[in-house]
Amino acid sequence: MPELPEVEVICQGLLPHLINRTILSVYCSGKQLRTPVPCKEMQKELCKKKIISLSRRAKYLILKTDCGGGLVFHLGMTGNMGIFKTGSVTKKHDHVCWELDNKTELRFNDTRRFGAVYFFPAKNITKAIKQFFLNTGPEPFSRACSVQYLSGQASRRNIAIKQFIMDNHMVAGIGNIYANESLFRSGIHPERAASSLSDKEWKRLLTVIRKTLTHAIKCGGSTISDFLGASGDGGYFQINFRIYGKAGEKCSECGGLIMKKAIGGRASFFCPVCQKIVGNHSRR
């Protein structure tokens, strides 16, 4: 599933191709995604409108037009968005297409159709989008996502640290891959109670999360299964994985065997030597 870095990479890749472009027409395959595609609404409200912004919030993309109306996209498990020449052959799973005024098209492709396209009319769009993200936690890079905030939220919940940092109500957009990587690089066992971390450990973990996500974005995301960037190029952060997907392999730090266990229903990878269930062990 595309995580925060992959979605950010797509956002950055699409930006120069979309800003100040006018939508001429909208085509839909007729197949439902996670929710029904608002094709008629888009055709009625967005045609002949200019795109003025594209941004990311958590694992979502937000597109706004000069009429005030906009769209919110979620890529689901296999979704991708890219720019193609108008008239070029479409793929089987291209479910939504926005024709632009420079002979190109923005296409939403989703093999498993777990993604979604949400339409927001011009009236009260700011309030509507704010409501849409009402229960989404702060961005990992924001000032709101501070040691004090994380420590305070964790003190109220009896939950494993890995589940805590993956909870979008607590922090936006940290998926399974980067939760595994960040905890290993911080020397924190994924099953350790979130409420047991000291402020020093929270500071360390937050710093590592930010560095890991930043590095992944610079690498173009991680190519896992179907993810491709807006340019059609896969990311390469996966060559830097130190723990994810390495069950049974030797730990790069201590040489012990990396373990795998389901935590909160998600595959978790950890080194029982470097990531003790208690203690304050950490590394650079």
N, C-alpha and C positions, 0 to 999 in steps of 0.2 A: 504494500500500500504506500503510495507517495506520502512522505512525511513533510514536516515543515521545510527542510532544505530543498526538497524536490519541488514543492509548490512555489517557493521563493525563486528558484531557478527558472521555472516556467514563467512566473510573473516578470522577471527581469528580461527574459528572452522575448516575451510578447510586447513589452512596453514600446519599443521603438517602431514596431509595426502597426500599433493600434492608435496611439495618441494622435488626435486631430483627423482621424479617418472617419468617413461617413458611412453608416450602414445603409446599403441599398436594398437588400432583401434578406429574408430569413427562410431557411429550408429545414424541415424536420423529417426524420425517417418514419415517424408515426409510432415508433416503439417507445414504451415507457421506460424511464430510468428508475432511480430509487423512488421518485415521485413523478407524476405526469409532467411532461414537458409543456411549458406555457407558450406553445407555438403561436396561437392566434393573438395573444397579448403582445408578444414580441413583434409580430408582423404589423400590428396596428399601431403600437406605440413607439417602436424604435427605428423603423425605416425612415431614411432621410435625416437621421439624427447623428450628430458628431460625438465620437468617443472622446471624453476629456480626462479620464483617469482610469488607472488600473492599479489595484493594491492588493496586499495579502493580509488576512486576519486569520490566525491559527492555521488551519489547513485549507482555508477557503480563499478564493479570488473574488474581488469586488470590482465590477466595471460600472462606471457612471457615464451618462451622456449629457449633452448640453441642454436637453429638455428637462433634465432632472431625474428621469427614469434610469433604472439600472438593473444589473444582474449580479447574482451571487452564484459562484460555481463551486461544487465539491467534486473532486476527482474519484472518490470512492476507492476501490481496490486497483482498478486497471485503467482509470481514466487518463486522458492526455489531451492537450490542446496544442494546436500548431497552425502555422500560416502556410497556405498553399496557393498556387496560381489558379485563378478562376478558370473553370473548364477542365482542369486536370482531373484525372480519374479519382473518384472517391473510393474509400475503403469500405468493406462490409459493415464495419461497426462505427462509421461516421454518422452520429445520430442527430447532430445539430450543426448547421452551417450558416455563418453570417457573411454575406457578400459585401465587400468593401469597395470604396470608390477608386481604388488604384489597381484594379484587376487582380486582387488577391481575396482570399477567403480565410476566415477564422473557423476552424473545425474542432468540434468536440467529439472525440473518439472514445468509446468505452466498451470493451469486449464483454465484460460481465454485467454491465449496466447497473452497477451499484453507485454510480456517481449521480449528480443532480444539478439541475439548472433552475434557479429561482428568479422570478421576475418581480421587481418592485416598481410600482408606478411613481410618477413624479410627486404626487401628493404625499407629503409626510415621509419621504424616503429616508431622511436622516433618522427620524424617530423609529421607523420600521426596521431599519438595519441595526440600530442600537438595541431594539427589542430582540432581534434575531440572535444577537450575540450576548444577550443579557446574562446568561449563565456560563459564559466562557471566561476563563481566568485571564490574567495579564500575560502579555507576550514575554517570553524568556529574556528578551533584550531590554525591556522597558524598566524604568525606575520603579514602577509599581511592583515589579517582581523582585522584591528585596529580601534580604536575609530575615528581617523582622516579619515581613509578610509570610514567608514560607514557614518559618518557625512557629508563628502564631496559628496559622491554619493547621499545621501538623499536630500541634498540641491538642487539638480538638478531635483528632481522628485516630482510631486504633487500626492502622493499616500499614502494610509493607511499604517501604520507601519507593520501590519500583512502581507499585500501583499508584502511589501518591503523585509522583512526578508525571505519570502518564494520564492522570485524570485531568481532562480539559476544563473541568470546573475550577481546578486549582492553578494549573499553568497551561497555557495554550500551545498545542501543537507538538509536544514531545512524544514521539511514537516509540514503538518497541525497539527499533534498531538503536536509536540514539540514547534511549534510557539505559540499555545494556552497556553501551560503550562508555557513557558518562559515569555510571556507577563503578565500572571496572577501573577507569582512569582515576577515580576518586578513592579507590580502595574500600568501598562500602558494599556490604553484602545486600543483594536485592530484597532479601526477606526481612532485613532488619526493620524494626518499627520506626516509622517516620518520626514519631514523637520522641525517640531516643537520641536524635542527632543534636549535637551542641551547636551553638551559633558559629563556632569555628568550622565545624564540619559542613554546615549549610553554606557558609561563605565559599569553602573549597568546592563543594558540589556545584553551586551556581556558577562559579568561575569556569569550571570544567564543562558544564553544559553549554555555556555561551561559546567557549573556544571550540568545542566539538561541532556545534551547529554551524559556526562561522566557517570552519575548515571544510565542512561538507558542502556548504553553499559555494565556496571557492572552487571545489572539485566538481561542481555541477550536479550535486546530489549523488545518490547511490543507485546503481542499476540493479534492482531486484525485480525479477519477473518482468513485468510489462512497462516499467517506467522509461520514458524517453523525454528529453527536454524539448522545449518548443522548437528548437532548431533541428530536432531529429537525432541529436547526439546523446548517447547515454552518459551518465555521470560516472566518476571513477573513485568515489570515496571508499568503495568497498575494498580497494586494495589496502586501505589503511585500517580495516577492521582488526581489532586486537582481541575481541572476545565473541562478537556476534557470529553465530553459525559455526563455531569452532569446537563443539563438544567432542571430547576424546582426544583433542590435540594438546600439545604441551603449551603451558602458559609462557608467554614471552618474557615474563618477569622472573618467575621462580622455577619454571620447568615442570611444575606439577600438572596434573590433568585437569582440563577445563570440564566443568560439569554442566548438565542441562536439566532444567526442571520447569514445569509449568507453574507460573505464579499469576494468579488472577486470570487464568485461562490463556495466558500468552507464554510463548517459549522464552525462557530466561537462561542466560549463559553466565557463568561466574567461575572464578577460581577460589576454592575453599581456603586456600592458604593466604592469598593476597587480599581476599575480601572476607574477613571474619565477621561472624554474626554480631559480635560485640567488639568494642575497642575503637581506636581512633587512628587506624593505619591509613596512610595516604601516600600518593606518589606524585611526581610531576606529570 
